[in-house]
Amino acid sequence: MKRGFWQRDWFLALVIIIAFLLLARSALIEGFERSAYDLGVRLSQQSPGDQVAVIAIDDESISNLGRWPWPRDRLGNMIEKLADGGADVIGNTILLSEPQIDPGLRHINDLVSTFEEWNLTEYSLPGLGELEQRLLDARQSLDTDSQLASSMDRAGNVVLGMQFDLSRSGVVLSRPESGLPESIRRNQVAASGNPDAGSPWPAESATPPIAPLADTADAIGHMNTWWDVDGAVRSELLLVDYNGNYYPSLALQIAARSLNLSPEDIQVELGEAVRLGNLEILTDPISRMYPFFYQDNGGRPAFEVDSFYDVAEGKIPVDKYQDRIVLLGATAFGVGTPFQTPIAEGMPPVLVLANVVASILNQDFFTQPPWADWASLGAFMLIALFLLLALPRMTAGIAAISSVVLLLALFGSSQYLLIQESLWLPLMWPTALLVTGYLLLFTKRVLVTEWGKRRADESSAESNRMLGLAFQQQGQLDMAMEKFRKCPLDEHIMDPLYNLALDYERKRQFNKAASVYEYMATFDGNYKDIKDRLARSRNMQDTFIMGAGSSGPTATLIASTDGVSKPMLGRYEVEKELGKGAMGVVYQGRDPKINRVVAIKTLALSQEFEGDELDEAKDRFFREAETAGRLTHPNIVTIYDAGEEHDLAYIAMEFLKGHDMMRYTKPDALLPARRVLEIMAAAASALDYAHSNQVVHRDIKPANIMFEPDSGQIKLTDFGIARITDSSKTKTGVVLGTPSYMSPEQLAGKKVDGRSDLFSLGVMLYQMLAGRLPFKGDSMATLMYMIANDPHPDIGQVKPSVLQEAPCVAAIIDRVLNKNPDERYQRGSELAADLQQCLGTLD
């Protein structure tokens, strides 16, 4: 049957392309572009240099100097200090648009006005002149605005910020009613170029600093912030258009003053660039730049941030700021609003200003080239042609490879240009088209074509029977039964069903065997011996139930209800399940001959191995059981017996009361340091004994150390993956154990010895003291890299209370977690001795 054009791949590709053409300027696509831009900024690495320093009004300053806002003479004192210290430019980010009037100043002004109004100085009253002078002095001391203005005038290099009320639409319908004072107008800059190429964003009104401060400021720049629609700050408005005049930003003014340039020296080419002497800042049509955001490097902050209090108190000498740009601003909680930036969720405005100033002076900024939109459109057309003409004709493998290559080319080139060339090329539009188009076309092909064809083929009885036999040979019995049920129930399917039921019996899944026999009985209840087998399976399913239908190595053998004999493993009665391990189940059992309660660990080796591998696995299992059975130590679990029953290998061992140590690794359930050191010392002694008998545990972790709270005794368990290290059976290149606790040499697949167990014990010691693992990663590869290469975090920084309680433990952890086995503890007895010595120093 011929398909209509709407069913073809090219038609679906055309629909997708049209949809993406409509989404070209949508919030979704622009959100992808911003995310890609932020990623490139985070991956870019540059040094801001040391020209810009920040003095922060931080929490410490407010705690020591009083609640905000402070008297402005305090800010004036800081400005004088910095000027005396030789600061090149002082940038103030604190808005000073309202006068600060002390409540007492109003009364003193009233008294001075009364003196002047009544002309009291004409009277020759004793002390009257002195009283008037004291009033004038008091007014001077309380007028903090005048004091700050005086300090700024003496410094001569203070750049202030102010706010404009920007137009929301980008259009101002009427001129502002009032002009700006001369102190603001002198900061205007001239512009050249074609206004059609662009113009700074217009403002509707302005809020300048108060007159005394504006008059004494060296320069004034606007502090308006440009937020993107997601609330993040990625750009800087270098200029604002107010009443047809252009006013520079605070960052631009600070950079200009540091170069000894006045507003007259700032050259603006509309829609293209702003020039400061030899520096050129490329801009977009609204005179906006995309600054670099510098990141901390190796634990060192990008910008030096000193506390206002420390500088004011002389703890930090002011000559530190000689010939440097110093920015004053708030970082304290609740003072100002932090900004979201590409590298931080909350960055104080003064640090955003520091990044912009450094970007201007270092010429570190990102630009969109004039041909960016054409490049994006060209890439879109290329992907559109690929989806329309090429992808529908490719096989699944070639289509996947080609799509991945194109995806890497698009995304990789955009990131490369951003990181290496500082060019922002918006390619997420064609990238999203490629990903969406490939996924939808591939899904259509699978669901409509390949999946439809497969379902048609599998509808035949022979196809389902062959698939069922294939699944049965692979041990996937449930899948086999599913396929057999799709076949007509006749004499041709009875023999495969009978063999399938026998396989269920061999796996001791008697409930499933019974269901197969019941299904067969609906066609022929007298087929072979299914009546007897059905009755036996029903009886056995009450005694042996394997893991709710699971056939994996951790399938569960559960004791039956009353009236039915309990299942047996060798001579032991299985009473109840205690837990599950990596390859088997642990039960509570009883030796009826001596009435001894034991723990029985089972491993379904036949589920994991076949043929010669199964024989080898069984030999290794019993060899390991024999090895562990030779260990006799009060802190190592005792092995009583080992055997094989019902295709299950098992080990009968000492039954322990209590629980494993895992519960004491949580931050809210940590044991006291003394108890932890006692437990670790006992474990180290036990490992020393095992290592002296050539047994390496290889899987030391909290789950393998049992603890009895009543007696305080511990027992090391599960030597099931140990190796006899001096025998020829020891293998290298095999990684065994739990990754978070593995030693570097174990991760590398090298031949390990007892020092590997000591490293694992050290990880456990760190975790039980700090409430967290020393090495954590988002993926297995990251975790393995950190264990092999990164030093563990200082436990004193992770949890300072540990060193207050047991200061001696830090040196022990540093040694036991050493990456080099030769520099680690060589024997468990050495570690135990140091732990005991540390215990002796505790109160």
Buried (B, 14 or more C-beta within 10 A) or exposed (E): EEEEEEEEBBBBBBEBBEEBEEBEEEEEBBBBBBEBBBBBBBEBEBEBEEBBBBBBBBBBBBEEBEEBBBBBBBBBBBBBBBBEBEBBBBBBBBBBBEBBEBEEBEEBBEBBEEBEEEEBEEEEEEEBEEEBEEBEEBBEBBBBBBBBBBBBBBBEBBBBBBBBEBBEEEEBEEEBEEEBBEBBBBBBBEBEBEEEEBBBBBBBBBEBBBEBBBBBBBBBBBBBBBEBEEEBBBBBBBBBBBBEBBBBBBBBBBBBBBBEBBBEEBBBBBBBBBBBEEBBBBBBBBBBBBBBBBBEEEEEEBBBBBBBBBBBEEEBEBEBBEEBBBBBBBBBEEBBEBBBBBBBEEBBBBBBBBBBBBBBBBEBBBBBBEEBEEBBEEBBEBBBEBBBEBBBEBEEEEBEEBBEEBBEBBBEBBBEBBBEEBBBBBBBBBBBBBBBBBEBBBEBBEEBEEEEEEEEEBEEBEBBBEBBBEBBEEEBBEBBBBBBEBBEBEEEBBEBBBEBBEBBBEBBBBBBBBBBBBBBBEBEEEBEEBEEBBEBBBEBBEBBBBBEEBBEBBBBBBBBEEEEEBBBBBBBBBBEBBEBBEBBBBBBBBBEEEEBEBBBBBBBBBBBBEEEEBEEBBEBBBBBBEBBBEBEBEBBBBBBBBBBBBEBBBBBBBBBEBEBBBEBBEEEEBBEBBBBBBBBBBBBBBBBBBBEBBBBBBBBBBBBBBBEEEEEBBBBBBBBBBBBBEEEEBEEEBBBBBBBBBBBBBBBEBBBBBBBBBBBBBBBBBBBBBBBBBBEBEEEEEBBBBBBEEEBBBBBEBBEEBBEBBEBBBEBBBBBBBBEBEEBBBBBBBBBBBBBEBBEEBE
